[in-house]
Amino acid sequence: MNLTDSSAIITGGGSGLGEACARRLAGLGAKCVIVDLNEAAGQAVAADINGQFIKADVSNAEQVQTAVDAAVAMAPLRALVNAAGIGSAGRTVNRDGDAFPLDKFEMVLKVNLIGTFNCIRLAAAAMSKSDPVNDEGQRGAIVNMASVAAFDGQIGQCAYSASKGGVVGMTLPIARDLSASGIRVNTIAPGLFDTPIYGQGEDAEAFKKHLGQSVLFPKRLGRPDELASMVMELLTNDYMNGEVVRADGGIRMPPK
């Protein structure tokens, strides 16, 4: 699918993996809407790629609809990348015998799982009303961001793994739902990638180097552009549909 002169929505596009995807999409000729809660970062990326920034909570229907409307106003909406996400580490029962706070569990699912579905349903509704791009009836493509934690969840990742496992689990049924509208849906499960979450400075670099040793090969953290490259393949390869693809250097996460 050619994304030139189309519009694309990238959630979490103000930094990290989302930013890398937004820059790649802009390079393919798409007009990008950056959705993020970090206004300064989101506006900076949008300005740099001649896109538009919308401050939105991905779990909020009205705010996401505003982003969808902004994209459609620029050009036919053909692509959605769901890269927004949060984490909240903690054991189900900690060493003091305290249970994991239910509100924290609910918040992670609200953003990572419900937020992803909210963006899918609203973007897909807009895509379904556009003219197809070819005689096969294709109208758009969606890529969700899960995590290897969906399969190899570590100690303390009960909420995060549940949310990302949910994204994996809904990929195929949603792809089946949207096939009638000519919309493809795939999910990518990143491993350890070098993003701002690890911080900066000498200690951060030493920590990232240590983490990289657990990767099968190459023994380093992934680069955001490597992840974005796989996302672009899932968006543009017309025969990729209903799949979950790990991008992780072959890592299999240990219990801790």
C-alpha positions as CSV (number, residue, x, y, z in Angstrom):
1,M,0.0,0.0,0.0
2,N,1.4,3.4,-1.0
3,L,1.0,5.9,1.8
4,T,1.9,9.0,-0.2
5,D,-0.7,11.7,0.1
6,S,-2.6,9.8,2.8
7,S,-2.8,10.6,6.5
8,A,-1.5,8.5,9.4
9,I,-2.1,8.6,13.2
10,I,0.7,7.6,15.5
11,T,-0.1,7.4,19.2
12,G,2.8,7.9,21.6
13,G,4.4,9.6,18.6
14,G,6.2,12.3,20.7
15,S,9.2,10.1,21.6
16,G,10.8,6.6,21.4
17,L,9.3,4.0,19.1
18,G,6.3,6.1,18.2
19,E,8.5,9.0,17.1
20,A,10.7,6.7,15.0
21,C,7.5,5.4,13.3
22,A,6.2,8.9,12.7
23,R,9.4,10.0,11.0
24,R,9.4,6.9,8.8
25,L,5.8,7.5,7.8
26,A,6.5,11.1,7.0
27,G,9.4,9.9,4.8
28,L,7.0,7.7,2.9
29,G,4.9,10.8,2.1
30,A,2.2,10.4,4.7
31,K,0.7,13.4,6.6
32,C,1.1,12.5,10.2
33,V,-1.0,13.2,13.3
34,I,1.0,12.8,16.4
35,V,-1.1,11.8,19.4
36,D,0.6,12.1,22.8
37,L,0.0,13.5,26.3
38,N,3.5,15.2,26.3
39,E,2.6,18.4,24.6
40,A,6.1,19.8,24.2
41,A,7.6,16.6,22.7
42,G,4.6,15.9,20.5
43,Q,4.6,19.4,19.1
44,A,8.3,19.3,18.4
45,V,8.0,16.0,16.4
46,A,5.0,17.3,14.5
47,A,6.7,20.5,13.6
48,D,9.8,18.7,12.5
49,I,7.9,16.4,10.1
50,N,5.3,18.9,8.9
51,G,2.6,17.1,10.7
52,Q,-0.1,18.0,13.3
53,F,-0.1,17.4,17.1
54,I,-3.2,16.4,19.1
55,K,-3.0,16.1,22.8
56,A,-5.1,13.1,23.7
57,D,-5.5,10.3,26.2
58,V,-5.9,7.2,24.0
59,S,-8.6,5.8,26.2
60,N,-10.7,8.9,25.8
61,A,-13.2,8.5,22.9
62,E,-13.8,12.3,22.3
63,Q,-10.1,13.1,22.3
64,V,-9.2,10.3,19.9
65,Q,-12.1,11.2,17.7
66,T,-10.6,14.7,17.5
67,A,-7.3,13.2,16.2
68,V,-9.1,11.0,13.7
69,D,-11.0,14.1,12.4
70,A,-7.8,16.0,12.1
71,A,-6.2,13.2,10.1
72,V,-9.2,12.9,7.7
73,A,-9.2,16.6,7.2
74,M,-5.6,16.4,5.8
75,A,-6.0,13.4,3.6
76,P,-7.6,10.0,3.5
77,L,-6.7,8.1,6.7
78,R,-4.8,5.0,5.7
79,A,-2.5,4.1,8.6
80,L,-2.7,3.8,12.4
81,V,0.2,3.0,14.6
82,N,-0.7,2.3,18.3
83,A,2.5,3.0,20.1
84,A,1.2,4.7,23.3
85,G,1.6,2.7,26.4
86,I,2.5,2.7,30.1
87,G,3.8,0.2,32.7
88,S,3.4,-0.2,36.5
89,A,5.8,-2.8,38.0
90,G,4.9,-4.7,41.1
91,R,4.3,-8.3,42.3
92,T,0.8,-9.7,42.7
93,V,1.7,-10.0,46.4
94,N,4.9,-8.2,47.5
95,R,7.4,-9.4,50.2
96,D,5.4,-7.6,52.9
97,G,2.2,-9.5,52.0
98,D,0.5,-6.5,50.4
99,A,-1.6,-7.1,47.2
100,F,-0.9,-5.3,44.0
101,P,-3.1,-2.2,43.9
102,L,-6.2,-2.8,41.7
103,D,-6.3,0.8,40.5
104,K,-2.8,0.5,39.1
105,F,-3.7,-2.8,37.3
106,E,-6.8,-1.1,35.9
107,M,-4.9,1.9,34.7
108,V,-2.4,-0.1,32.7
109,L,-5.2,-2.0,31.0
110,K,-7.1,1.2,30.4
111,V,-4.2,2.8,28.5
112,N,-2.5,-0.2,26.8
113,L,-5.5,-2.4,26.0
114,I,-8.7,-0.3,26.1
115,G,-6.8,2.6,24.6
116,T,-5.5,0.5,21.8
117,F,-8.9,-0.8,21.0
118,N,-10.4,2.7,21.2
119,C,-8.0,4.0,18.6
120,I,-8.5,1.0,16.4
121,R,-12.3,1.3,16.4
122,L,-12.4,5.0,15.7
123,A,-9.7,5.0,13.1
124,A,-11.1,2.0,11.3
125,A,-14.5,3.6,11.2
126,A,-13.0,6.5,9.3
127,M,-11.0,4.3,7.0
128,S,-14.1,2.2,6.1
129,K,-15.8,5.3,4.7
130,S,-12.9,6.1,2.3
131,D,-12.5,5.0,-1.2
132,P,-10.4,1.8,-1.7
133,V,-6.8,2.3,-2.9
134,N,-6.9,-0.7,-5.3
135,D,-9.2,-3.2,-7.0
136,E,-8.8,-5.6,-4.1
137,G,-10.7,-3.1,-1.9
138,Q,-7.9,-2.2,0.5
139,R,-8.6,1.0,2.5
140,G,-6.0,1.0,5.3
141,A,-3.7,-0.8,7.7
142,I,-3.2,-0.8,11.5
143,V,-0.2,-1.8,13.5
144,N,-0.4,-2.3,17.3
145,M,2.4,-2.3,19.7
146,A,2.5,-5.3,22.1
147,S,5.6,-6.5,23.8
148,V,7.6,-9.7,24.3
149,A,6.2,-9.4,27.8
150,A,2.9,-10.7,26.3
151,F,4.8,-14.1,26.0
152,D,7.7,-13.9,28.5
153,G,6.3,-11.7,31.3
154,Q,8.7,-11.3,34.1
155,I,8.2,-11.0,37.8
156,G,6.4,-7.7,38.5
157,Q,4.9,-7.5,35.1
158,C,1.4,-8.8,35.9
159,A,-0.4,-5.7,34.7
160,Y,1.8,-4.9,31.7
161,S,1.9,-8.5,30.5
162,A,-1.9,-8.8,30.8
163,S,-2.4,-5.6,28.8
164,K,0.0,-6.6,26.0
165,G,-1.3,-10.2,26.0
166,G,-4.8,-8.7,25.4
167,V,-3.4,-6.7,22.4
168,V,-2.0,-9.9,21.0
169,G,-5.2,-11.8,21.6
170,M,-7.5,-9.3,19.9
171,T,-5.3,-9.0,16.8
172,L,-6.7,-11.8,14.8
173,P,-10.4,-11.3,15.6
174,I,-10.2,-7.6,14.8
175,A,-8.4,-8.4,11.5
176,R,-11.2,-10.8,10.7
177,D,-13.8,-8.1,11.7
178,L,-12.2,-5.4,9.5
179,S,-11.5,-7.6,6.5
180,A,-15.0,-6.7,5.2
181,S,-13.8,-3.1,5.1
182,G,-10.4,-3.9,3.4
183,I,-8.4,-2.9,6.5
184,R,-5.4,-5.0,7.6
185,V,-4.4,-5.4,11.3
186,N,-1.1,-6.7,12.6
187,T,0.7,-6.4,15.9
188,I,4.4,-6.2,16.6
189,A,6.0,-7.4,19.9
190,P,9.2,-5.4,20.6
191,G,11.9,-6.7,22.8
192,L,14.5,-4.4,24.4
193,F,14.8,-1.2,22.5
194,D,16.9,1.9,23.3
195,T,14.4,4.6,24.1
196,P,14.4,7.5,26.6
197,I,12.8,5.3,29.3
198,Y,16.3,4.2,30.3
199,G,17.5,7.8,30.9
200,Q,20.8,9.4,29.9
201,G,24.3,9.5,31.2
202,E,27.1,7.1,32.0
203,D,25.1,4.9,34.4
204,A,22.2,4.6,31.9
205,E,24.6,3.6,29.1
206,A,26.2,1.0,31.4
207,F,22.8,-0.4,32.3
208,K,21.7,-0.6,28.6
209,K,25.0,-2.4,27.7
210,H,24.3,-4.9,30.5
211,L,20.7,-5.5,29.2
212,G,22.0,-6.0,25.7
213,Q,24.0,-9.0,26.8
214,S,20.8,-10.9,27.3
215,V,19.9,-10.6,23.6
216,L,20.6,-13.6,21.5
217,F,22.1,-11.6,18.6
218,P,23.1,-8.9,18.1
219,K,24.0,-8.4,21.7
220,R,22.6,-4.9,22.2
221,L,19.4,-3.1,22.6
222,G,17.4,-2.5,19.4
223,R,17.4,0.8,17.7
224,P,14.1,2.6,17.3
225,D,14.5,2.8,13.6
226,E,14.9,-0.9,13.4
227,L,11.5,-1.3,15.0
228,A,10.0,1.4,12.7
229,S,11.3,-0.5,9.7
230,M,9.3,-3.6,10.7
231,V,6.2,-1.4,11.4
232,M,6.5,0.1,7.9
233,E,6.7,-3.4,6.4
234,L,3.5,-4.4,8.2
235,L,1.8,-1.3,7.0
236,T,2.9,-1.5,3.3
237,N,3.0,-5.2,2.6
238,D,-0.5,-6.0,1.3
239,Y,-0.3,-9.7,2.3
240,M,0.6,-9.2,6.0
241,N,-2.6,-9.5,8.0
242,G,-3.7,-10.9,11.4
243,E,-0.1,-11.5,12.4
244,V,1.9,-11.0,15.6
245,V,5.6,-10.5,14.9
246,R,8.3,-10.4,17.5
247,A,11.2,-7.9,16.9
248,D,13.6,-8.8,19.7
249,G,16.9,-10.1,18.5
250,G,15.9,-13.6,19.5
251,I,15.6,-12.7,23.3
252,R,13.5,-14.9,25.6
253,M,13.1,-13.0,28.8
254,P,14.0,-14.8,32.1
255,P,11.8,-14.7,35.2
256,K,13.7,-11.6,36.4
